[in-house]
Amino acid sequence: MDNLKRVIVDFKKLTPEVLKLLVERYPDGYDDRNIISFRNAQGERIEAVEVLTEDTKYLVKISAKLEYTMENYDEDDYDEFDDDDPEGVPDPDLPEQEDDDNDDD
């Protein structure tokens, strides 16, 4: 039985340290077999990926922002922030998704 502290992390609370751990653990991104699904206290279904430190198990909620930030990760972008600074990982400007279903042919 592990004695790790368990922490659920939303993108808004993601720190440079946890982001770096995610990128190291999933260098080519994560896929379905890495995703953990559970229900939160409100009964909502949550999907997350897991990353561990010596004393903590982080479950980081999956989102388009997380995927984009991991794909475009550059450690130098976070040099000026403390590892545990939740302001250190800014919201990305996600590229517009093209919607091919609404073509007016």
DSSP file with accessible surface (Angstrom, degrees, kcal/mol):
  #  RESIDUE AA STRUCTURE BP1 BP2  ACC     N-H-->O    O-->H-N    N-H-->O    O-->H-N    TCO  KAPPA ALPHA  PHI   PSI    X-CA   Y-CA   Z-CA
    1    1 A M              0   0  226      0, 0.0     2,-0.2     0, 0.0     0, 0.0   0.000 360.0 360.0 360.0 130.2    0.0    0.0    0.0
    2    2 A D        -     0   0   67      1,-0.1     0, 0.0     2,-0.1     0, 0.0  -0.573 360.0-154.2 -89.1 152.9    1.4    3.4   -1.0
    3    3 A N        +     0   0  158     -2,-0.2     2,-0.2     2,-0.1    -1,-0.1  -0.041  45.4 141.6-110.1  27.5    1.5    6.4    1.3
    4    4 A L        -     0   0   41      1,-0.1     2,-0.2    52,-0.1    52,-0.2  -0.476  56.4-117.9 -72.9 141.4    1.6    8.9   -1.5
    5    5 A K  E     -a   56   0A 126     50,-2.6    52,-3.5    -2,-0.2     2,-0.5  -0.567  30.6-139.0 -70.5 138.7   -0.4   12.1   -1.2
    6    6 A R  E     +a   57   0A 152     -2,-0.2     2,-0.4    50,-0.2    52,-0.2  -0.920  23.5 179.8-109.7 127.8   -3.0   12.2   -4.1
    7    7 A V  E     -a   58   0A  44     50,-2.6    52,-2.9    -2,-0.5     2,-0.5  -0.993  19.1-151.2-132.1 127.0   -3.6   15.5   -5.9
    8    8 A I  E     -a   59   0A  89     -2,-0.4     2,-0.5    50,-0.2    52,-0.2  -0.856  21.3-161.3 -94.4 127.8   -6.0   16.2   -8.7
    9    9 A V  E     -a   60   0A  10     50,-3.0    52,-2.8    -2,-0.5     2,-0.2  -0.952   9.2-159.4-120.2 124.1   -4.7   19.0  -10.9
   10   10 A D    >   -     0   0   53     -2,-0.5     3,-1.9    50,-0.2     4,-0.4  -0.600  38.3-106.2 -88.2 158.3   -6.7   21.1  -13.3
   11   11 A F  G >  S+     0   0    8      1,-0.3     3,-1.7    -2,-0.2    78,-0.1   0.879 120.0  61.8 -54.7 -37.1   -4.8   22.9  -16.1
   12   12 A K  G 3  S+     0   0  151      1,-0.3    -1,-0.3    79,-0.0    77,-0.1   0.751 109.8  40.8 -61.8 -23.8   -5.4   26.2  -14.3
   13   13 A K  G <  S+     0   0  141     -3,-1.9    -1,-0.3     2,-0.1    -2,-0.2   0.295  84.5 130.0-106.4   6.7   -3.4   24.9  -11.3
   14   14 A L    <   -     0   0    0     -3,-1.7    75,-0.5    -4,-0.4    74,-0.1  -0.438  43.8-154.1 -67.7 130.5   -0.7   23.2  -13.4
   15   15 A T     >  -     0   0   20     -2,-0.2     4,-2.6    73,-0.1     5,-0.2  -0.681  27.5-111.8-101.6 160.1    2.9   24.1  -12.2
   16   16 A P  H  > S+     0   0    7      0, 0.0     4,-2.5     0, 0.0     5,-0.2   0.882 117.8  55.3 -56.2 -36.6    6.1   24.1  -14.3
   17   17 A E  H  > S+     0   0   72     66,-2.3     4,-2.2     2,-0.2     5,-0.1   0.945 110.4  42.5 -63.0 -48.1    7.3   21.1  -12.2
   18   18 A V  H  > S+     0   0    3     65,-0.4     4,-2.4     2,-0.2    -1,-0.2   0.907 113.3  53.2 -68.1 -39.0    4.3   18.9  -12.9
   19   19 A L  H  X S+     0   0    0     -4,-2.6     4,-2.4     2,-0.2     5,-0.2   0.938 109.2  49.3 -60.1 -44.7    4.3   19.9  -16.6
   20   20 A K  H  X S+     0   0   71     -4,-2.5     4,-2.5    -5,-0.2    -2,-0.2   0.926 110.2  50.7 -61.3 -42.9    7.9   18.9  -16.9
   21   21 A L  H  X S+     0   0   38     -4,-2.2     4,-2.5     1,-0.2    -1,-0.2   0.901 110.0  50.8 -61.7 -40.0    7.2   15.6  -15.2
   22   22 A L  H  X S+     0   0    0     -4,-2.4     4,-2.7     2,-0.2    -2,-0.2   0.929 110.6  47.6 -62.2 -46.2    4.3   15.0  -17.6
   23   23 A V  H  < S+     0   0   31     -4,-2.4    -2,-0.2     1,-0.2    -1,-0.2   0.892 113.6  48.5 -65.2 -37.4    6.5   15.7  -20.6
   24   24 A E  H  < S+     0   0  117     -4,-2.5    -1,-0.2    -5,-0.2    -2,-0.2   0.906 115.6  43.6 -67.7 -40.5    9.2   13.4  -19.3
   25   25 A R  H  < S+     0   0  118     -4,-2.5    -2,-0.2     1,-0.3    -1,-0.2   0.853 127.8  29.1 -73.6 -35.8    6.8   10.6  -18.6
   26   26 A Y    ><  +     0   0   13     -4,-2.7     3,-2.1    -5,-0.2    -1,-0.3  -0.558  68.7 161.6-123.5  67.1    4.9   10.9  -21.9
   27   27 A P  T 3  S+     0   0   94      0, 0.0    -1,-0.1     0, 0.0     3,-0.1   0.796  83.6  39.2 -62.9 -25.6    7.5   12.3  -24.3
   28   28 A D  T 3  S-     0   0  162      1,-0.4    -5,-0.1    -3,-0.1    43,-0.0   0.124 126.3 -98.0-105.5  18.5    5.4   11.2  -27.3
   29   29 A G    <   -     0   0   40     -3,-2.1    -1,-0.4    -6,-0.2     2,-0.2  -0.124  44.8 -78.7  86.4 170.6    2.1   12.2  -25.7
   30   30 A Y        -     0   0   35     -3,-0.1     2,-0.2    -4,-0.1    -4,-0.0  -0.674  40.2-162.3-104.8 161.4   -0.3   10.0  -23.9
   31   31 A D    >>  -     0   0   64     -2,-0.2     3,-2.2     0, 0.0     4,-0.6  -0.737  43.7 -73.5-132.2-173.1   -2.9    7.6  -25.3
   32   32 A D  G >4 S+     0   0  142      1,-0.3     3,-1.1    -2,-0.2    -2,-0.0   0.816 125.4  57.9 -55.6 -35.6   -6.0    5.8  -24.2
   33   33 A R  G 34 S+     0   0  209      1,-0.2    -1,-0.3     3,-0.0    -3,-0.0   0.677 104.9  52.5 -73.6 -12.9   -4.1    3.2  -22.1
   34   34 A N  G <4 S+     0   0   42     -3,-2.2    16,-0.6     2,-0.0     2,-0.4   0.554  89.4 100.6 -92.0  -9.8   -2.5    6.0  -20.0
   35   35 A I  E <<  -B   49   0A  38     -3,-1.1     2,-0.5    -4,-0.6    14,-0.2  -0.625  56.2-158.9 -87.5 132.3   -5.8    7.7  -19.2
   36   36 A I  E     -B   48   0A  59     12,-3.3    12,-2.4    -2,-0.4     2,-0.4  -0.928   8.3-159.3-107.3 129.3   -7.4    7.1  -15.8
   37   37 A S  E     +B   47   0A  55     -2,-0.5     2,-0.3    10,-0.2    10,-0.2  -0.906  23.0 147.5-111.2 139.1  -11.2    7.7  -15.6
   38   38 A F  E     -B   46   0A  50      8,-2.2     8,-3.9    -2,-0.4     2,-0.4  -0.963  43.2-107.8-156.8 169.1  -13.0    8.4  -12.3
   39   39 A R  E     -B   45   0A 165     -2,-0.3     6,-0.2     6,-0.2     2,-0.0  -0.891  30.5-141.2-106.3 135.2  -16.0   10.3  -10.9
   40   40 A N    >   -     0   0   32      4,-2.3     3,-2.2    -2,-0.4    -1,-0.0  -0.171  40.8 -82.8 -82.8-176.5  -15.4   13.3   -8.7
   41   41 A A  T 3  S+     0   0  100      1,-0.3    -1,-0.1     2,-0.1    -2,-0.0   0.759 131.4  54.4 -61.6 -24.4  -17.4   14.3   -5.6
   42   42 A Q  T 3  S-     0   0  143      2,-0.1    -1,-0.3     1,-0.0     3,-0.1   0.380 119.6-109.7 -89.0   2.4  -20.1   15.9   -7.9
   43   43 A G  S <  S+     0   0   39     -3,-2.2     2,-0.2     1,-0.3    -2,-0.1   0.536  70.5 144.6  82.8   6.3  -20.5   12.7   -9.9
   44   44 A E        -     0   0  110      1,-0.1    -4,-2.3    -5,-0.0     2,-0.4  -0.567  54.8-115.9 -79.5 141.2  -18.8   14.1  -13.0
   45   45 A R  E     -B   39   0A 141     -2,-0.2     2,-0.4    -6,-0.2    -6,-0.2  -0.651  35.0-166.9 -78.5 127.0  -16.7   11.8  -15.0
   46   46 A I  E     -B   38   0A  19     -8,-3.9    -8,-2.2    -2,-0.4     2,-0.4  -0.924  10.6-160.0-117.0 138.0  -13.0   12.9  -15.0
   47   47 A E  E     +B   37   0A  75     -2,-0.4    15,-2.6   -10,-0.2     2,-0.3  -0.971  24.8 159.2-115.8 134.7  -10.2   11.7  -17.3
   48   48 A A  E     -BC  36  61A   0    -12,-2.4   -12,-3.3    -2,-0.4     2,-0.4  -0.947  34.8-128.4-147.1 163.9   -6.7   12.3  -16.2
   49   49 A V  E     -BC  35  60A   0     11,-2.1    11,-2.9    -2,-0.3     2,-0.3  -0.908  30.1-125.6-115.3 150.6   -3.1   11.1  -16.7
   50   50 A E  E     + C   0  59A  39    -16,-0.6     2,-0.3    -2,-0.4     9,-0.2  -0.735  27.1 173.0-102.2 141.1   -0.9   10.1  -13.8
   51   51 A V  E     - C   0  58A   4      7,-2.1     7,-3.1    -2,-0.3     2,-0.4  -0.988  16.8-149.6-142.5 141.0    2.5   11.4  -12.8
   52   52 A L  E     - C   0  57A  80     -2,-0.3     2,-0.2     5,-0.2     5,-0.2  -0.870  13.4-176.5-115.8 145.2    4.4   10.6   -9.7
   53   53 A T        -     0   0   30      3,-2.8    -2,-0.0    -2,-0.4   -35,-0.0  -0.652  54.0 -84.1-116.7-176.0    7.0   12.3   -7.5
   54   54 A E  S    S+     0   0  196     -2,-0.2     3,-0.1     1,-0.2    -2,-0.0   0.858 126.1  13.1 -58.8 -34.7    8.7   10.9   -4.5
   55   55 A D  S    S+     0   0  102      1,-0.1   -50,-2.6   -51,-0.1     2,-0.4   0.417 120.0  62.6-124.2   0.8    5.8   11.7   -2.2
   56   56 A T  E     -a    5   0A   2    -52,-0.2    -3,-2.8   -50,-0.0     2,-0.6  -0.986  53.4-154.2-138.0 139.9    2.8   12.7   -4.4
   57   57 A K  E     -aC   6  52A  33    -52,-3.5   -50,-2.6    -2,-0.4     2,-0.5  -0.959  23.4-160.4-107.4 113.5    0.6   11.0   -7.1
   58   58 A Y  E     -aC   7  51A  37     -7,-3.1    -7,-2.1    -2,-0.6     2,-0.6  -0.833  10.7-163.4 -95.6 132.7   -0.7   13.7   -9.4
   59   59 A L  E     -aC   8  50A  29    -52,-2.9   -50,-3.0    -2,-0.5     2,-0.6  -0.961  15.0-160.2-110.8 108.2   -3.8   13.1  -11.6
   60   60 A V  E     -aC   9  49A   1    -11,-2.9   -11,-2.1    -2,-0.6   -50,-0.2  -0.830  18.7-122.0 -97.6 119.7   -3.7   15.8  -14.2
   61   61 A K  E     - C   0  48A  61    -52,-2.8   -13,-0.3    -2,-0.6     2,-0.2  -0.352  27.6-119.3 -61.9 135.2   -7.1   16.4  -15.9
   62   62 A I        +     0   0   37    -15,-2.6     2,-0.3    -2,-0.1   -15,-0.2  -0.534  46.4 150.5 -77.4 137.4   -7.0   16.0  -19.6
   63   63 A S     >  -     0   0   39     -2,-0.2     4,-2.2     1,-0.1     5,-0.2  -0.972  59.1-105.2-156.5 165.1   -7.9   19.0  -21.8
   64   64 A A  H  > S+     0   0   65     -2,-0.3     4,-2.6     1,-0.2     5,-0.2   0.885 121.6  55.6 -61.7 -36.3   -7.0   20.4  -25.2
   65   65 A K  H  > S+     0   0   69      2,-0.2     4,-2.5     1,-0.2    -1,-0.2   0.904 106.9  49.3 -63.8 -40.5   -4.9   23.0  -23.4
   66   66 A L  H  > S+     0   0    1      2,-0.2     4,-2.7     1,-0.2     5,-0.2   0.952 112.0  47.4 -64.0 -48.1   -2.9   20.3  -21.7
   67   67 A E  H  X S+     0   0   84     -4,-2.2     4,-2.4     1,-0.2    -2,-0.2   0.936 114.3  46.8 -58.7 -47.3   -2.3   18.4  -24.9
   68   68 A Y  H  X S+     0   0   75     -4,-2.6     4,-1.7     1,-0.2    -1,-0.2   0.923 113.0  48.9 -62.5 -43.6   -1.3   21.6  -26.8
   69   69 A T  H  < S+     0   0    9     -4,-2.5    -1,-0.2    -5,-0.2    -2,-0.2   0.906 112.2  48.3 -66.7 -39.2    1.1   22.7  -23.9
   70   70 A M  H >< S+     0   0   18     -4,-2.7     3,-1.3     1,-0.2    -1,-0.2   0.921 111.0  50.9 -66.1 -42.0    2.8   19.3  -23.7
   71   71 A E  H 3< S+     0   0  145     -4,-2.4    -1,-0.2     1,-0.3    -2,-0.2   0.826 117.9  38.9 -63.9 -31.4    3.2   19.2  -27.5
   72   72 A N  T 3< S+     0   0   85     -4,-1.7    -1,-0.3    -5,-0.2    -2,-0.2   0.108  85.7 147.3-107.9  22.7    4.8   22.7  -27.5
   73   73 A Y    <   +     0   0   49     -3,-1.3     2,-0.3    -5,-0.1    -3,-0.1  -0.334  17.9 172.1 -66.8 133.0    6.8   22.3  -24.3
   74   74 A D    >   -     0   0   73      1,-0.1     3,-2.2    -2,-0.1     4,-0.3  -0.922  26.5-148.4-139.9 114.2   10.2   24.1  -24.1
   75   75 A E  G >  S+     0   0   93     -2,-0.3     3,-1.9     1,-0.3     4,-0.2   0.831  95.8  65.0 -54.1 -33.7   11.8   24.0  -20.7
   76   76 A D  G >  S+     0   0  108      1,-0.3     3,-1.1     2,-0.2     4,-0.3   0.767  88.0  69.5 -62.5 -24.2   13.4   27.5  -21.2
   77   77 A D  G <  S+     0   0   95     -3,-2.2    -1,-0.3     1,-0.2    -2,-0.2   0.682 103.4  43.7 -65.7 -17.0    9.9   29.0  -21.3
   78   78 A Y  G X  S+     0   0   28     -3,-1.9     3,-1.6    -4,-0.3    -1,-0.2   0.304  78.8 106.1-113.8   8.5    9.5   28.3  -17.6
   79   79 A D  T <  S+     0   0  114     -3,-1.1    -1,-0.1     1,-0.3    -2,-0.1   0.828  78.3  54.0 -59.0 -35.1   13.0   29.4  -16.3
   80   80 A E  T 3  S+     0   0  166     -4,-0.3     2,-0.3    -3,-0.2    -1,-0.3   0.523  99.9  76.8 -83.0  -1.3   11.7   32.6  -14.7
   81   81 A F  S <  S-     0   0   60     -3,-1.6     2,-0.1     7,-0.1    -3,-0.0  -0.790  84.6-110.8-109.2 151.0    9.1   30.8  -12.7
   82   82 A D    >   -     0   0  115     -2,-0.3     3,-1.8     1,-0.1   -65,-0.2  -0.464  33.9-114.8 -69.7 150.9    9.4   28.8   -9.5
   83   83 A D  T 3  S+     0   0  106      1,-0.3   -66,-2.3   -67,-0.1   -65,-0.4   0.800 116.1  44.5 -58.2 -29.9    8.7   25.1  -10.0
   84   84 A D  T 3  S+     0   0  114    -68,-0.1    -1,-0.3   -69,-0.1    -2,-0.0   0.193  81.9 122.0-103.8  19.6    5.6   25.2   -7.8
   85   85 A D    X   -     0   0   42     -3,-1.8     3,-2.0     1,-0.2     4,-0.3  -0.700  46.0-163.1 -86.6 110.9    4.1   28.5   -9.3
   86   86 A P  T 3  S+     0   0   55      0, 0.0     3,-0.4     0, 0.0    -1,-0.2   0.664  92.6  59.2 -68.8 -11.8    0.6   27.8  -10.6
   87   87 A E  T 3  S+     0   0  148      1,-0.2   -72,-0.1   -74,-0.1    -2,-0.1   0.501  85.3  83.6 -86.9  -4.6    0.9   31.1  -12.6
   88   88 A G  S <  S+     0   0    0     -3,-2.0    -1,-0.2     1,-0.2   -73,-0.1   0.654  82.2  59.6 -75.8 -16.5    4.0   29.7  -14.4
   89   89 A V  S    S-     0   0   10    -75,-0.5    -1,-0.2    -3,-0.4   -75,-0.1  -0.878  81.7-156.2-115.0  97.6    2.0   27.8  -17.0
   90   90 A P        -     0   0   84      0, 0.0    -2,-0.1     0, 0.0    -3,-0.0  -0.313  29.0 -92.9 -72.9 157.1    0.0   30.3  -18.9
   91   91 A D        -     0   0   89      1,-0.1     2,-0.1   -79,-0.1   -79,-0.0  -0.520  48.4-127.7 -63.1 127.6   -3.2   29.5  -20.8
   92   92 A P        -     0   0   24      0, 0.0     2,-1.1     0, 0.0    -1,-0.1  -0.447  11.5-118.3 -77.7 153.4   -2.2   28.7  -24.4
   93   93 A D        -     0   0  150     -2,-0.1     3,-0.1   -28,-0.0    -2,-0.0  -0.828  38.3-145.6 -86.1 100.0   -3.8   30.4  -27.4
   94   94 A L        -     0   0   68     -2,-1.1     3,-0.1     1,-0.1   -29,-0.1  -0.476  16.7-110.1 -70.7 138.8   -5.2   27.3  -29.0
   95   95 A P        -     0   0   73      0, 0.0     2,-0.1     0, 0.0    -1,-0.1  -0.356  41.5 -96.2 -65.3 147.5   -5.2   27.4  -32.8
   96   96 A E        -     0   0  179      1,-0.1     2,-0.5    -3,-0.1    -3,-0.0  -0.428  36.7-127.3 -63.7 136.7   -8.7   27.6  -34.3
   97   97 A Q        -     0   0  167     -2,-0.1     2,-0.4    -3,-0.1    -1,-0.1  -0.749  18.8-130.3 -86.0 130.3  -10.1   24.3  -35.3
   98   98 A E        -     0   0  169     -2,-0.5     2,-0.8     1,-0.0    -1,-0.0  -0.660  14.7-149.0 -81.3 133.9  -11.3   24.1  -38.9
   99   99 A D    >   +     0   0   85     -2,-0.4     3,-0.9     1,-0.1    -1,-0.0  -0.861  18.0 178.6-107.4 101.1  -14.8   22.7  -39.2
  100  100 A D  G >  S+     0   0  107     -2,-0.8     3,-1.0     1,-0.2    -1,-0.1   0.652  72.6  73.5 -76.7 -13.6  -15.1   20.8  -42.4
  101  101 A D  G 3  S+     0   0  146      1,-0.2    -1,-0.2     3,-0.0    -2,-0.0   0.709  92.5  55.3 -73.9 -17.8  -18.7   19.8  -41.7
  102  102 A N  G <  S+     0   0  109     -3,-0.9    -1,-0.2     2,-0.1     2,-0.2   0.015  72.2 143.9-106.3  29.1  -20.0   23.3  -42.3
  103  103 A D    <   -     0   0   92     -3,-1.0     2,-1.2     1,-0.1    -3,-0.0  -0.478  45.5-143.3 -67.7 133.5  -18.6   23.8  -45.8
  104  104 A D              0   0  166     -2,-0.2    -1,-0.1     0, 0.0    -2,-0.1  -0.693 360.0 360.0 -97.9  79.7  -21.0   25.8  -47.9
  105  105 A D              0   0  192     -2,-1.2    -2,-0.0     0, 0.0     0, 0.0  -0.529 360.0 360.0 -80.2 360.0  -20.5   24.0  -51.2
